[in-house]
């Protein structure tokens, strides 16, 4: 499980960009936990990143 700061570092996106993309359905949503800070599933972030790389190579 990844904290937002880790997600931002992996993806190169800022906080607002991450949450905006989640709202648009273009980015994996976080998992709400009992703590205040939601977490993202590592594999979902890696899959999203792989998909973005593939899209950039297919152009």
Buried (B, 14 or more C-beta within 10 A) or exposed (E): EBEBEBBBEBBEBEEEEBBEBBEEEEBBBBEEEEEEEBBBBEEBBEEBEEEBEEEEEEE
